Every structure is written in C-alpha cells, then in structure tokens.
Amino acid sequence: MGILPQYRKEVIKDIILWKKSRYFIEEKPTSHKALAQWAYLHFDFRTPEHKRLAESTIIQEFGEVWREMKVAGEI
C-alpha cells in the first residue's frame, strides 16, 4: 500500500536519523535533498487518497522535518 500521511513525518525522521547514525554507506556527505530523492525512490509515500506523492513534495517535507529536528536539537 505505501506510507500513509499519518506516518510520513515519523518515517522521514527515521530516515534522517539513519543517515546521522551512519546506517547508510555513503561516498561523500549527502544533503537532505539527496536523501529525500533517495527516499522517494525506495519508499512509497502516499496521499490520504492513496495516490503517490510527487518527488518535489517529498523533498519539501524532508526539508521541513530536517529544520524541525535541527531546532529541537535532534540532529
């Protein structure tokens, strides 16, 4: 089915924390935009109507969650 809106923020936070904990192997530092693009390719983010979200929406939401986590001191 995919990741529904009520779980999207939690999943995005987990992906950001995986990156921070070096769960991913990366050749060079990755921006939150590149991480969002990777997540878009590997996860199925859905709207309340179960339609797939656009890549630009996921990138925007990653940026918003990233900023919230930075302000809260989580990253």
Secondary structure, 3 states (H helix, E strand, C coil): CCECHHHHHHHHHHHHHHHHCCCCCCCCCCCHHHHHHHHHHHCCEECCCCCECCHHHHHHHHHHHHHHHHHHCCC
